Structure formats: C-alpha cells, structure tokens
C-alpha cells in the first residue's frame, strides 16, 4: 500500500508541513503510520480526509466545526456544498465583469466618468423597485433580454447603438437639426437597428420606446437625456417621411 511522507503531502496538496503537524496535534488529521523516529506517513484514506478538510475550510468553516462534521458528511456531500459555493462565486464574478464592462462602455460613450456619476448609478440600481422588464409579458421579456443591446457586453450590436448615441449628442452639441442630412442618416440607421432588435414587431418596439422614455430611476435602464430621445424621435420621423 502506497504511503506519502509529510513533505510529499505538503508539496502535492499545497499545505505547509507546519499545518499538517498542527492537524495531527489537534486530532483533526492523524497520519495512519508514525515511525519511531517521528516520521509521519499518510495513506490514501488520509489524503481523502485532507481533501475533505480543505474543501470544508474553503466554505469558511472553523477547524472546530470541521472536526465536528467531517465524519458525518460524505465526500459527495462536501463536494456538492463546495460546488454550490463556486457557483455563487462565479455569479458574483460574472456580475462584477458585467458591471465593469458597462462602466467601460459608459466611459466610451460619455468621454469621462466622474465618481458622482458612478455612485448615482450604483445607488439607483439598488433602489429601483420596478425594472423595465416588469412592463412586459413573459414572452416579451425573454425576447427583449436576448435581443436588446447590453452595456455589459461589447458586441457589435451594442457598439452600434452606442455610436448612434454619441452621434446624436454630437449633433445636439453643434445645433445640427434632426431634419438634416446627418439627422436623416441617423434616423435610417435607428430604423434599421430597431427592425433588427425587435424582429419587425412594431407594436413591441413602440411599447419599449414608451418605457425607454420613463425616468431611469423607475426602469433601471441606462439614463439617456430627454434631448437625445427627442432628437432620435425627430430623426426617425424625418427619415420615415422622406421614405
């Protein structure tokens, strides 16, 4: 039967020799074999017990708690608990990545991102009681979640909408009319993007547009100024009229 020395266990399991000796001292993990010279040798079962200890430690349990439950829980029970914790960590990490991506896109859109702006958005997202999805039926929710641009990603679809927002803000800042060549081009692209996003469902597009115009504090959507929304409506109306 193969056995491992303290040094080998320490190296293979990234646990210090001092820790292994301490586990032995408190009776948490006693090696199956101790030679007269004090050298410890661990069996395969000892290593499984060590893995259980390490997994339980990853769940933020104290050594006293681990000692009480280690013989009551099967290795599978511990693995399931660890798996659930990893899933929670993954969800937290994915949320952090999404939020950071959103801030990057917001910075690219606005050219700067003062802390006051970040703080306001964070507080708003925590206090919103009714999100935009609550205005739609379940099938509409699923469709919109799949097709709407999302600041949390960097897809071409999202970048195209961000580009249109920047162009409208640029036009407004220079008093360029929506009833102009620039406004016409923006209107045509908004119409095309809308058809792509809503699959040609004019009723759903109008419904979302009505929600889009509500305060962001009420919907949780990225805040777009009334000037930009009005400019967009006029560009679309001008483009539709010309066509």
Secondary structure, 3 states (H helix, E strand, C coil): CCCEEHHHHHHHHCCCHHHHHHHHHCCCCCCCEECCCCCEEECHHHHHHHHHHHHHHHCCCCHHHHHHHCCCCCHHHHHHHHHHHHHHHHHHHHHHHHHHHHHHHHHHHHCCCCHHHHHHHHHHHHHCCCCHHHHCCHHHHHHHHHHCCCCCCCCHHHHHHHHHHHHHHHHHHCCCCCCCHHHHHHHHHHHHHHHHHHCCCHHHHHHHHHHHCCCHHHHCCCCCCHHHHHHHHHHHHHHHHHC
